[in-house]
Amino acid sequence: MLSLRRTRVGTVLLLGLLCLCAAPALALQKPPKDKDKKDPPKKEAAAPVRLEPFLGTYSDAKALAKERNVPLIVHIVLEGEQANDQYREKVLPNKELVAASANAVVIVANNGTHPKKSVEEPQPDGTKVRKELCSLYSTPNCGAHQRCWDDLYRELHEADGSLRCPQTLVIAPDGEVALRVNTGNPPEPDQLVGALQEVVLKAGPGLTDAQLAEVQKLSAEGTTLSDSKSWPDAVRTWQRLLAIAPKGRYAELAHQALPAALKGLSADFERLAALLVPGQAAEGYRRLLEFQKGCTGLAIEKDVVARLRKAEADKTIAAEIAAWKLDVEAAAILAEAQKAADAGDEKKAQRTVRKLFTKKYASTSACATARKLWPEIAAEEDAKGAK
């Protein structure tokens, strides 16, 4: 009996030890991976932001900055001097400055000639295109960074004929020089970033190239609409332009044209409202209703709607307006019946046209036309009405 009890105890102890030994191993085991659970997609590395120099002339750059209402920043770097090399290597690629320059027109001016480098540029479709660029300034060729040099020299050289380099200018859209650093030493990038931000704060939001194209289109359309006195569309177009470009050259054009368009719109409203008198009320109501549809979404629309409701309640013209509205309603029924007949659905055509042979529409021109097109149906309905 004693040996049996010892054996049982030993067995229990042995099992306990085995469990303790197995526990760390179990704890180290990774839970089985859910086959249906997918790994989160890997984030693609963001493309490096780099300076995008303007490739045209100095005068073109100033004109574009004015058009887009953005700053113009000019970097002038001489060839083969220590301070200029530092400027090219530390100021131009500065991340904060590059980011602040993304919404500016940028000129990089250098009069040197350099070997080319081959780079692969990613395309929107995921492919890459190999290009040959200037090895120092990454312009398509050295002519691109040489293009503005002579014009900048003529404008900025000292009395002794020298041009201090490196040199930086930050120019507002209106042409005012907001910052000029011509000490001969590289400026701190923070100083240039601050100057760009101050110009933007003062000038207001600028335009991207795509927004500029849209604003130019709206400006041309607005001018055409104003010239043709299509006031509702003119007002809409100038307002859309101002929503994209609240400040700048195009905003000035819109602010000049919009008041005249609003005045013309108001004059059209008053002229049509004046027709709401006995003898002309139906025609005046019709034309004012069309005007209201053309003014959908404009501030004046609520005034037009209020004037239409007032006319409907005016006892001196209410009957004329009601008769016109009944004619319009009857014409719609006739059009529906004719459409069904043209489609070969004679049952629907007859069912629809019967509505016109009721007392309500008896006096309308649509009823008279329907009697000629469906005389048998008209006779049937007349007989029913006579009983």
PLY file of the C-alpha trace (Angstrom):
ply
format ascii 1.0
element vertex 387
property float x
property float y
property float z
element edge 386
property int vertex1
property int vertex2
end_header
0.00 0.00 0.00
2.84 2.35 0.88
4.75 1.60 -2.31
1.65 2.24 -4.38
1.13 5.60 -2.74
4.78 6.55 -3.34
4.48 5.56 -6.97
1.44 7.81 -7.44
3.20 10.73 -5.76
6.24 10.19 -7.91
4.15 10.17 -11.01
2.47 13.45 -10.05
5.83 15.10 -9.31
7.24 13.87 -12.60
4.33 15.29 -14.56
4.68 18.60 -12.72
8.36 18.82 -13.59
7.65 18.05 -17.21
5.06 20.86 -17.33
7.51 23.32 -15.78
10.17 22.38 -18.29
7.77 22.68 -21.17
6.39 26.07 -20.05
9.34 28.21 -21.25
9.35 26.39 -24.56
5.62 27.02 -24.97
6.06 30.67 -24.03
8.75 31.09 -26.67
6.59 29.66 -29.40
5.01 32.31 -31.68
1.27 32.09 -32.17
0.29 30.64 -35.53
-0.02 33.28 -38.20
-3.50 33.90 -39.49
-3.37 32.89 -43.13
-6.16 35.33 -44.01
-4.44 38.25 -42.30
-2.31 40.22 -44.74
0.80 42.14 -43.85
0.29 45.92 -43.93
1.46 47.43 -47.21
4.93 48.85 -47.11
5.07 52.61 -47.42
6.94 53.80 -50.44
9.75 56.18 -49.74
8.80 59.74 -50.62
10.57 61.15 -53.62
13.30 63.58 -52.58
12.29 67.23 -52.85
14.67 69.22 -54.98
15.04 72.74 -56.28
13.30 73.36 -59.59
14.98 76.33 -61.31
13.08 78.42 -63.84
14.54 77.86 -67.31
13.51 81.11 -69.01
14.85 84.64 -68.97
14.99 87.02 -66.01
12.18 89.17 -67.42
10.05 86.07 -68.03
10.65 84.94 -64.44
9.49 88.30 -63.06
6.41 88.22 -65.29
5.53 84.69 -64.18
5.97 85.59 -60.50
3.54 88.47 -60.99
1.06 86.26 -62.87
1.14 83.59 -60.17
1.36 86.12 -57.32
4.39 84.32 -55.84
7.90 85.41 -54.76
10.88 85.29 -57.09
14.12 84.09 -55.46
17.39 84.59 -57.32
20.57 82.68 -56.49
23.73 84.06 -58.15
26.73 81.78 -57.82
30.18 82.46 -59.27
32.51 79.74 -60.48
35.46 78.42 -58.50
35.40 80.47 -55.26
35.14 78.97 -51.79
32.15 81.01 -50.60
30.29 80.25 -53.83
31.08 76.56 -53.55
29.70 76.59 -50.00
26.56 78.32 -51.29
26.06 75.67 -53.97
26.74 72.77 -51.60
24.91 73.96 -48.45
22.40 76.71 -49.27
20.84 75.49 -52.54
20.07 71.94 -51.31
18.84 73.03 -47.85
15.60 71.10 -47.28
13.71 73.94 -45.57
14.69 76.39 -48.31
13.78 73.94 -51.07
10.38 73.38 -49.45
9.75 77.13 -49.09
10.81 77.65 -52.72
8.30 75.11 -54.04
5.70 77.91 -54.33
8.10 80.46 -55.75
9.81 81.13 -59.07
13.48 80.18 -58.66
16.45 81.40 -60.66
19.86 79.78 -60.28
22.38 81.89 -62.20
25.92 80.73 -62.92
28.15 81.54 -65.88
30.20 78.33 -65.85
30.25 75.27 -68.09
30.30 71.82 -66.52
30.35 68.17 -67.54
27.07 66.31 -67.71
25.76 63.59 -65.42
23.29 60.83 -66.25
20.29 60.40 -63.95
17.09 58.35 -63.96
13.94 60.34 -63.28
10.77 58.51 -62.12
7.65 59.07 -64.21
3.98 59.15 -63.08
3.41 55.70 -64.64
6.17 54.15 -62.52
8.76 53.99 -65.28
12.07 55.83 -65.25
13.58 58.04 -67.92
17.32 58.54 -68.19
18.39 62.16 -68.68
21.64 64.03 -69.12
21.89 67.04 -66.79
24.43 69.63 -65.70
26.53 67.86 -63.07
26.57 70.85 -60.65
23.13 72.48 -60.96
20.98 69.64 -62.38
19.58 71.89 -65.11
18.89 70.35 -68.55
22.09 71.98 -69.77
24.51 74.70 -68.71
22.80 77.21 -70.96
19.82 77.07 -68.59
21.78 78.43 -65.62
23.74 80.84 -67.83
20.60 82.38 -69.39
19.91 85.05 -66.75
23.51 85.91 -65.96
23.97 88.92 -68.25
20.63 90.51 -67.31
21.37 90.09 -63.59
24.86 91.52 -64.05
23.49 94.61 -65.79
20.97 95.19 -63.00
23.06 94.31 -59.95
26.74 95.08 -60.64
28.59 97.52 -58.38
29.89 100.93 -59.44
33.31 99.43 -60.14
31.77 96.89 -62.52
32.03 93.91 -60.18
29.17 91.56 -59.31
29.32 90.37 -55.73
28.87 86.65 -55.46
27.32 84.67 -54.02
24.27 86.92 -53.99
20.61 86.33 -53.24
17.46 88.31 -53.95
13.90 87.70 -52.80
11.51 89.74 -54.93
7.78 90.25 -54.28
5.24 89.65 -57.10
4.92 93.42 -57.62
8.68 93.67 -58.30
9.69 95.10 -54.92
12.97 93.67 -53.59
12.14 92.21 -50.19
15.67 90.98 -49.43
19.08 91.35 -51.00
22.13 89.62 -49.55
25.31 90.65 -51.33
27.94 90.47 -48.61
29.96 87.94 -50.59
29.25 85.23 -48.02
26.52 82.58 -48.06
23.42 83.69 -46.12
21.75 81.45 -43.58
18.98 79.44 -45.25
16.62 80.43 -42.40
17.02 84.07 -43.43
15.90 83.27 -46.99
13.01 81.09 -45.80
11.82 83.90 -43.54
11.95 86.42 -46.39
9.93 84.12 -48.66
7.33 83.63 -45.94
7.02 87.37 -45.33
6.42 88.01 -49.04
3.70 85.34 -49.15
2.09 86.75 -46.01
1.95 90.22 -47.55
1.05 89.27 -51.14
-1.52 86.61 -50.27
-1.87 83.09 -51.65
-0.17 82.34 -54.92
-1.14 80.10 -57.83
0.26 76.83 -59.05
0.88 76.47 -62.78
-2.41 74.55 -63.09
-4.33 77.21 -61.16
-2.76 79.93 -63.30
-4.00 78.19 -66.45
-7.50 77.95 -64.96
-7.51 81.59 -63.86
-6.34 82.76 -67.28
-9.17 80.77 -68.86
-11.73 82.23 -66.45
-10.43 85.75 -67.07
-10.89 85.36 -70.83
-14.36 83.83 -70.38
-15.42 86.51 -67.90
-14.36 89.27 -70.29
-16.32 87.70 -73.16
-19.42 87.21 -71.00
-19.27 90.76 -69.67
-18.85 92.15 -73.19
-21.93 90.19 -74.34
-23.87 91.28 -71.21
-24.50 87.68 -70.16
-24.62 88.87 -66.60
-25.49 85.72 -64.61
-22.68 83.71 -66.19
-20.32 86.69 -66.00
-20.94 87.09 -62.27
-20.44 83.35 -61.73
-17.18 83.34 -63.70
-15.63 86.33 -61.92
-16.61 84.87 -58.55
-15.01 81.55 -59.43
-11.84 83.37 -60.42
-11.72 85.20 -57.08
-12.23 81.93 -55.22
-9.04 80.59 -56.82
-7.06 83.85 -56.83
-8.25 86.19 -54.05
-5.19 88.42 -54.55
-2.86 89.34 -57.35
-3.12 90.60 -60.91
-6.13 88.50 -61.90
-7.93 89.29 -58.66
-7.56 92.98 -59.54
-9.17 92.34 -62.95
-12.03 90.46 -61.31
-12.57 93.16 -58.70
-12.87 95.70 -61.52
-15.25 93.60 -63.64
-17.47 92.03 -60.98
-19.24 95.23 -59.79
-20.24 96.07 -63.38
-21.56 92.54 -63.88
-23.57 92.71 -60.65
-24.97 96.09 -61.69
-25.99 94.69 -65.09
-27.61 91.68 -63.41
-29.62 93.91 -61.12
-30.71 96.10 -64.05
-31.96 93.03 -65.95
-33.95 91.96 -62.90
-35.61 95.36 -62.54
-36.42 95.51 -66.25
-38.13 92.11 -66.21
-39.95 92.80 -62.96
-41.40 95.94 -64.57
-43.31 93.69 -67.02
-45.45 92.26 -64.21
-48.42 94.52 -64.97
-51.87 93.79 -66.42
-51.67 92.86 -70.09
-47.97 91.85 -69.90
-47.95 89.79 -66.70
-47.87 86.36 -68.37
-44.90 87.24 -70.58
-43.16 89.05 -67.73
-43.66 86.08 -65.42
-42.34 83.66 -68.07
-39.21 85.71 -68.70
-38.58 86.33 -65.01
-38.92 82.60 -64.34
-36.26 81.91 -66.99
-34.10 84.62 -65.43
-34.46 82.96 -62.03
-33.24 79.64 -63.45
-30.23 81.42 -64.94
-29.44 82.95 -61.55
-29.44 79.64 -59.66
-26.90 79.80 -56.88
-26.36 83.56 -57.08
-27.26 85.92 -54.24
-29.91 87.64 -56.37
-31.87 84.40 -56.82
-33.76 84.79 -53.54
-34.92 88.27 -54.59
-36.17 86.93 -57.92
-38.07 84.10 -56.23
-39.64 86.58 -53.81
-40.76 88.79 -56.73
-42.34 85.83 -58.53
-44.32 84.87 -55.42
-45.45 88.44 -54.99
-46.71 88.47 -58.60
-48.64 85.22 -58.04
-50.43 86.83 -55.09
-51.16 90.14 -56.90
-54.93 90.17 -57.61
-54.51 92.45 -60.63
-52.33 89.96 -62.52
-52.84 86.62 -60.72
-55.40 85.37 -63.29
-53.06 86.06 -66.23
-50.23 84.21 -64.52
-52.46 81.28 -63.54
-53.70 80.95 -67.13
-50.15 80.91 -68.44
-49.09 78.28 -65.88
-52.09 76.13 -66.88
-51.05 76.40 -70.55
-47.54 75.25 -69.65
-48.92 72.33 -67.65
-51.21 71.28 -70.51
-48.41 71.56 -73.07
-46.33 69.16 -70.97
-49.19 66.61 -70.97
-49.58 66.92 -74.75
-45.84 66.43 -75.25
-45.92 63.27 -73.11
-48.85 61.87 -75.13
-47.15 62.61 -78.46
-43.92 60.98 -77.25
-45.80 57.80 -76.33
-47.56 57.78 -79.70
-44.28 58.23 -81.56
-42.87 55.27 -79.62
-45.85 53.10 -80.70
-47.41 52.95 -77.23
-50.91 53.98 -78.26
-52.50 52.88 -74.98
-50.27 55.18 -72.97
-50.81 57.99 -75.48
-54.60 57.71 -75.19
-54.47 57.37 -71.41
-52.33 60.52 -71.17
-54.24 62.64 -73.65
-57.56 61.99 -71.88
-56.31 64.30 -69.11
-56.49 67.21 -71.55
-60.20 66.63 -72.26
-61.22 67.49 -68.70
-62.79 70.75 -67.67
-59.52 71.97 -66.14
-57.65 72.14 -69.47
-60.58 72.86 -71.79
-59.47 76.43 -72.52
-55.81 75.64 -73.28
-54.24 75.59 -76.71
-52.85 72.12 -75.95
-56.42 70.82 -75.58
-57.36 72.29 -78.97
-54.37 70.58 -80.59
-55.17 67.26 -78.90
-58.74 67.37 -80.25
-57.36 67.49 -83.77
-54.92 64.64 -83.16
-57.26 62.35 -81.20
-60.84 63.33 -82.27
-62.35 59.95 -81.31
-60.96 60.16 -77.76
-62.15 63.76 -77.50
-65.66 62.72 -78.57
-65.72 59.91 -76.02
-64.70 62.25 -73.22
-67.25 64.87 -74.30
-69.99 62.25 -74.23
-69.00 61.19 -70.73
-69.10 64.80 -69.60
-72.54 65.35 -71.09
-74.13 62.51 -69.08
0 1
1 2
2 3
3 4
4 5
5 6
6 7
7 8
8 9
9 10
10 11
11 12
12 13
13 14
14 15
15 16
16 17
17 18
18 19
19 20
20 21
21 22
22 23
23 24
24 25
25 26
26 27
27 28
28 29
29 30
30 31
31 32
32 33
33 34
34 35
35 36
36 37
37 38
38 39
39 40
40 41
41 42
42 43
43 44
44 45
45 46
46 47
47 48
48 49
49 50
50 51
51 52
52 53
53 54
54 55
55 56
56 57
57 58
58 59
59 60
60 61
61 62
62 63
63 64
64 65
65 66
66 67
67 68
68 69
69 70
70 71
71 72
72 73
73 74
74 75
75 76
76 77
77 78
78 79
79 80
80 81
81 82
82 83
83 84
84 85
85 86
86 87
87 88
88 89
89 90
90 91
91 92
92 93
93 94
94 95
95 96
96 97
97 98
98 99
99 100
100 101
101 102
102 103
103 104
104 105
105 106
106 107
107 108
108 109
109 110
110 111
111 112
112 113
113 114
114 115
115 116
116 117
117 118
118 119
119 120
120 121
121 122
122 123
123 124
124 125
125 126
126 127
127 128
128 129
129 130
130 131
131 132
132 133
133 134
134 135
135 136
136 137
137 138
138 139
139 140
140 141
141 142
142 143
143 144
144 145
145 146
146 147
147 148
148 149
149 150
150 151
151 152
152 153
153 154
154 155
155 156
156 157
157 158
158 159
159 160
160 161
161 162
162 163
163 164
164 165
165 166
166 167
167 168
168 169
169 170
170 171
171 172
172 173
173 174
174 175
175 176
176 177
177 178
178 179
179 180
180 181
181 182
182 183
183 184
184 185
185 186
186 187
187 188
188 189
189 190
190 191
191 192
192 193
193 194
194 195
195 196
196 197
197 198
198 199
199 200
200 201
201 202
202 203
203 204
204 205
205 206
206 207
207 208
208 209
209 210
210 211
211 212
212 213
213 214
214 215
215 216
216 217
217 218
218 219
219 220
220 221
221 222
222 223
223 224
224 225
225 226
226 227
227 228
228 229
229 230
230 231
231 232
232 233
233 234
234 235
235 236
236 237
237 238
238 239
239 240
240 241
241 242
242 243
243 244
244 245
245 246
246 247
247 248
248 249
249 250
250 251
251 252
252 253
253 254
254 255
255 256
256 257
257 258
258 259
259 260
260 261
261 262
262 263
263 264
264 265
265 266
266 267
267 268
268 269
269 270
270 271
271 272
272 273
273 274
274 275
275 276
276 277
277 278
278 279
279 280
280 281
281 282
282 283
283 284
284 285
285 286
286 287
287 288
288 289
289 290
290 291
291 292
292 293
293 294
294 295
295 296
296 297
297 298
298 299
299 300
300 301
301 302
302 303
303 304
304 305
305 306
306 307
307 308
308 309
309 310
310 311
311 312
312 313
313 314
314 315
315 316
316 317
317 318
318 319
319 320
320 321
321 322
322 323
323 324
324 325
325 326
326 327
327 328
328 329
329 330
330 331
331 332
332 333
333 334
334 335
335 336
336 337
337 338
338 339
339 340
340 341
341 342
342 343
343 344
344 345
345 346
346 347
347 348
348 349
349 350
350 351
351 352
352 353
353 354
354 355
355 356
356 357
357 358
358 359
359 360
360 361
361 362
362 363
363 364
364 365
365 366
366 367
367 368
368 369
369 370
370 371
371 372
372 373
373 374
374 375
375 376
376 377
377 378
378 379
379 380
380 381
381 382
382 383
383 384
384 385
385 386
